[in-house]
Amino acid sequence: MSEPEWTAEPAAWMVDAHHHVWDLSVRDQEWITGDALAPIRRDFAPADLLPEARAAKVAATVLVQTVTVADETPELLALAAADPELVAGVVGWTDLTRPDVADALAELCELPGRQYLVGIRHQVQGEPDPRWLLRPDVRRGLEAVADTGLAYDLVVLPHQLPACVEAAREHPGLTFVLDHLGKPPIASGDLEPWAADVRALAALPNTVCKLSGLVTEADPKSWTVDDLRPYADTVLEAFGPDRLMFGSDWPVCTLAASYGEVTDAARQLTESLSDAERAAVFAGTATRVYRL
């Protein structure tokens, strides 16, 4: 395919800043349990996403880690390097609490495919301590990520947002990327205290937010764009288009919607923006933040 032209037009090619892949023959995904997640308990590869991405006018993607296993990040980097037709960046994982975290990050930056490494993430949402990000060993790890020049993705639950605010304030040289809007309670329709905490995070200039993961936080069987709109409007107002980036969260999103439905919903949620603002949300912010 020829190289897409990046323009401010609403129909321009997009960047999908958040999706996953996994091969269950290589490694189990222990979080995929129960009847609700059964439809995604199978293998997903970039080749599976490619036709859907092209149909939705997505030119490039960011591949994000799924498990806290050191071997996964080298595998994702190798995957991107072997077939760069779709994947333009990888958000990987390393143990931030290890004493030699700086050395571990340096090793990742020397691996084949290292040019695709754009960020680090940890499943903070699974940590029982709501202030996990503020532990001394984690703080040291976050500083090491900043020194490496990578971004740090935050996958958290709403009650963990206050710690995100403190962490972002303590590490002004590190760009924090909030995944899935901090997983607001869309199914219940509640906005507070989530909205206030998101605004506090957005008040810090080193923070960015992904317009992603909305459909699976809503009622998966009956969600509408109007259900999502109050949450999208909150982050649009708080972060602004220049600090907001679209992500599909494929294949997790398929529990509630097809890839095309997710991209269409995002377009509807941003229909009030100017062409230039939409270009930021759908390509510019991700390209700048992740240095794609």
C-alpha positions as MATLAB code, in Angstrom:
seq = 'MSEPEWTAEPAAWMVDAHHHVWDLSVRDQEWITGDALAPIRRDFAPADLLPEARAAKVAATVLVQTVTVADETPELLALAAADPELVAGVVGWTDLTRPDVADALAELCELPGRQYLVGIRHQVQGEPDPRWLLRPDVRRGLEAVADTGLAYDLVVLPHQLPACVEAAREHPGLTFVLDHLGKPPIASGDLEPWAADVRALAALPNTVCKLSGLVTEADPKSWTVDDLRPYADTVLEAFGPDRLMFGSDWPVCTLAASYGEVTDAARQLTESLSDAERAAVFAGTATRVYRL';
ca = [
       0.000    0.000    0.000;
       1.216    3.512   -0.758;
       2.070    5.803    2.128;
      -1.077    7.557    3.437;
      -1.372   11.299    3.213;
      -1.820   12.944    6.635;
      -4.263   15.836    6.344;
      -6.708   17.663    8.552;
      -9.675   16.207    6.690;
     -12.118   14.089    8.755;
     -11.625   11.185    6.315;
      -7.848   11.216    6.674;
      -5.920    8.115    7.632;
      -5.845    7.464   11.357;
      -3.560    6.074   14.050;
      -5.030    3.480   16.403;
      -3.037    4.155   19.572;
      -4.119    1.083   21.529;
      -4.612   -2.550   20.587;
      -3.363   -5.980   21.628;
      -2.368   -9.338   20.162;
      -1.698  -12.689   21.785;
      -0.926  -16.296   20.908;
      -2.250  -18.734   23.497;
       0.154  -21.432   22.285;
       3.043  -19.179   23.333;
       1.585  -17.921   26.594;
      -1.703  -18.130   28.428;
      -3.596  -14.917   29.060;
      -4.652  -15.653   32.603;
      -6.988  -12.655   32.754;
      -9.249  -14.116   30.042;
     -11.551  -16.111   32.300;
     -15.291  -16.649   32.635;
     -18.147  -16.684   30.151;
     -18.092  -12.938   29.497;
     -14.532  -13.059   28.120;
     -14.865  -16.433   26.383;
     -15.257  -14.876   22.883;
     -11.711  -13.494   23.012;
     -10.098  -16.609   24.435;
      -8.375  -17.384   21.133;
      -5.360  -16.158   19.187;
      -5.241  -12.646   17.723;
      -2.487  -11.475   15.366;
      -1.760   -8.239   13.480;
      -2.820   -9.991   10.284;
      -6.300  -10.416   11.793;
      -6.559   -6.692   12.454;
      -5.056   -5.444    9.199;
      -8.129   -5.733    6.918;
     -10.413   -4.179    9.527;
      -7.929   -1.382   10.177;
      -7.589   -0.598    6.482;
     -11.375   -0.616    6.044;
     -11.600    1.931    8.871;
      -8.819    4.048    7.290;
      -6.312    3.223   10.043;
      -2.770    3.448    8.693;
      -0.733    2.665   11.802;
      -1.217    1.264   15.283;
       0.378    1.084   18.717;
       0.604   -2.447   20.107;
       0.210   -2.599   23.901;
       1.319   -5.267   26.374;
      -1.203   -7.567   28.037;
       0.709   -9.499   30.719;
       3.391   -8.738   33.289;
       5.883  -11.156   31.777;
       9.339   -9.934   30.748;
       9.459  -12.105   27.616;
       6.378  -10.494   26.084;
       7.978   -7.139   25.220;
      10.841   -8.623   23.132;
       8.243  -10.727   21.327;
       6.102   -7.687   20.525;
       9.126   -5.741   19.287;
      10.150   -8.653   17.057;
       6.593   -8.891   15.768;
       6.582   -5.208   14.831;
       9.986   -5.455   13.171;
       9.071   -8.561   11.183;
       5.879   -7.086    9.724;
       5.780   -3.286   10.057;
       2.852   -2.868    7.666;
       0.533   -1.941   10.534;
       2.356   -1.660   13.891;
       4.297    1.587   14.303;
       4.943    1.453   18.052;
       4.991   -0.894   21.040;
       4.125   -0.138   24.662;
       5.913   -2.854   26.616;
       6.420   -3.912   30.217;
       9.247   -4.193   32.675;
       9.225   -4.566   36.433;
       9.475   -0.998   37.724;
      10.193   -2.225   41.242;
      13.405   -4.106   40.449;
      16.558   -2.389   41.753;
      18.225   -2.560   38.335;
      15.234   -1.209   36.405;
      17.440    1.266   34.526;
      19.569   -1.615   33.242;
      16.460   -3.573   32.277;
      15.167   -0.630   30.255;
      18.568   -0.195   28.611;
      18.471   -3.844   27.568;
      15.025   -3.397   26.000;
      16.371   -0.423   24.067;
      19.068   -2.653   22.539;
      16.780   -5.447   21.341;
      15.884   -6.143   17.710;
      12.930   -3.920   16.932;
      13.986   -1.420   19.607;
      12.966    1.454   17.330;
       9.346    0.452   17.920;
       9.512    0.740   21.721;
       7.556    3.891   22.608;
       6.322    3.315   26.145;
       6.043    1.156   29.252;
       2.907   -0.029   31.051;
       1.991   -1.990   34.152;
      -1.438   -3.339   35.120;
      -1.844   -0.926   38.019;
      -5.567   -1.717   37.941;
      -4.726   -5.106   39.448;
      -2.672   -3.738   42.328;
      -4.529   -3.824   45.679;
      -2.682   -0.739   46.916;
      -4.474    2.331   45.453;
      -1.236    4.303   45.933;
       1.010    1.747   44.241;
       2.364    4.376   41.853;
       3.710    6.321   44.826;
       5.764    3.535   46.382;
       9.474    4.469   46.595;
      10.548    1.583   44.357;
       7.901    2.450   41.744;
       8.903    6.113   41.848;
      12.465    5.063   41.079;
      11.195    2.980   38.181;
       9.127    5.833   36.773;
      12.163    8.099   36.902;
      14.112    5.473   34.951;
      11.372    5.408   32.304;
      11.600    9.202   32.054;
      15.378    9.025   31.679;
      14.946    6.586   28.799;
      12.669    9.010   26.957;
       9.701    6.641   26.858;
       6.089    7.418   27.770;
       4.279    5.671   30.622;
       0.777    4.288   30.042;
      -1.593    4.309   33.011;
      -4.127    1.481   33.089;
      -6.004    2.226   36.290;
      -9.417    2.156   37.899;
     -11.194    5.364   38.963;
     -10.218    5.067   42.632;
      -6.541    5.013   41.594;
      -6.711    8.322   39.708;
      -5.673   10.497   42.699;
      -2.384    8.571   42.880;
      -1.932    9.158   39.138;
      -2.238   12.890   39.756;
       0.444   12.782   42.447;
       2.740   10.632   40.331;
       2.439   12.913   37.302;
       3.130   15.938   39.496;
       6.228   14.275   40.982;
       7.641   13.299   37.563;
       7.206   16.348   35.313;
       9.739   15.000   32.819;
       7.672   11.879   32.129;
       4.639   11.821   29.830;
       1.776    9.868   31.408;
      -0.810    8.428   29.015;
      -4.155    7.581   30.628;
      -5.596    4.464   28.992;
      -9.355    4.088   28.532;
     -10.165    7.405   30.294;
      -9.328    5.714   33.606;
     -12.215    3.240   33.112;
     -15.153    5.451   34.141;
     -18.399    3.804   35.359;
     -20.268    4.283   32.087;
     -22.685    1.408   32.705;
     -24.006    3.119   35.843;
     -24.013    6.588   34.324;
     -22.084    8.085   37.239;
     -19.669   10.909   36.473;
     -18.282   11.809   39.878;
     -15.783   11.518   41.440;
     -14.225   10.218   38.206;
     -14.690   13.500   36.306;
     -13.116   15.636   39.025;
     -10.119   13.322   39.275;
      -9.659   13.279   35.481;
      -9.728   17.072   35.409;
      -7.084   17.169   38.133;
      -4.878   14.873   36.062;
      -5.468   16.882   32.894;
      -4.423   20.072   34.698;
      -0.844   18.751   34.594;
       0.861   19.452   31.250;
       2.708   16.095   31.099;
      -0.505   14.064   30.821;
      -2.357   12.682   27.792;
      -5.520   10.585   27.511;
      -6.657    7.820   25.180;
     -10.190    7.915   23.815;
     -10.379    4.145   24.134;
     -12.054    1.330   26.007;
     -15.429    3.041   26.274;
     -17.703    0.374   24.826;
     -16.600   -2.292   27.297;
     -17.183    0.031   30.263;
     -20.744    0.623   29.041;
     -23.453   -2.012   28.837;
     -21.860   -4.343   26.243;
     -25.214   -5.400   24.790;
     -27.123   -2.129   24.630;
     -24.655    0.781   24.647;
     -25.246    3.822   22.487;
     -23.019    6.708   21.489;
     -25.107    8.925   23.752;
     -24.127    6.711   26.710;
     -20.459    7.400   25.934;
     -20.767   11.103   25.150;
     -20.658   12.607   28.705;
     -17.351   10.813   29.353;
     -15.849   11.706   25.985;
     -16.958   15.323   26.418;
     -15.300   15.423   29.850;
     -11.887   14.396   28.549;
     -12.196   16.539   25.440;
     -12.798   19.569   27.613;
     -10.157   18.624   30.187;
      -7.281   17.530   27.941;
      -8.185   19.186   24.654;
      -7.713   17.533   21.251;
      -3.938   18.050   21.304;
      -3.673   15.751   24.333;
      -6.260   13.177   23.324;
      -5.636   10.159   21.079;
      -7.944    7.527   19.633;
      -7.462    3.857   20.512;
      -9.642    0.876   19.632;
      -8.648   -1.543   22.412;
      -9.033   -4.343   19.857;
      -9.688   -7.236   20.335;
     -11.119   -6.529   23.803;
     -13.543   -4.076   22.192;
     -15.093   -6.943   20.209;
     -16.840   -8.052   23.386;
     -19.164   -5.098   22.836;
     -18.628   -3.819   19.287;
     -16.893   -4.462   16.005;
     -13.759   -2.549   15.058;
     -15.761   -0.480   12.600;
     -18.385    0.342   15.220;
     -15.699    1.530   17.631;
     -14.079    3.814   15.071;
     -17.490    5.118   13.968;
     -18.409    5.874   17.588;
     -15.182    7.803   18.065;
     -15.915    9.839   14.953;
     -19.389   10.663   16.240;
     -18.027   11.634   19.660;
     -15.669   14.129   18.025;
     -18.031   15.465   15.356;
     -18.189   18.920   16.974;
     -14.429   19.433   16.580;
     -12.764   21.265   13.742;
     -10.941   19.289   11.067;
      -7.581   20.188   12.608;
      -8.751   19.131   16.073;
     -10.008   15.798   14.782;
      -6.720   15.270   12.977;
      -4.990   15.667   16.357;
      -7.232   13.127   18.083;
      -7.029   10.576   15.280;
      -3.352   10.896   14.357;
      -1.387   13.903   15.529;
      -1.367   13.366   19.287;
      -0.329    9.717   19.089;
       2.312   10.477   16.474;
       3.815   13.222   18.630;
       3.580   11.572   22.047;
       4.841    8.177   20.931;
       7.260    9.625   18.349;
       5.893    7.334   15.647;
];
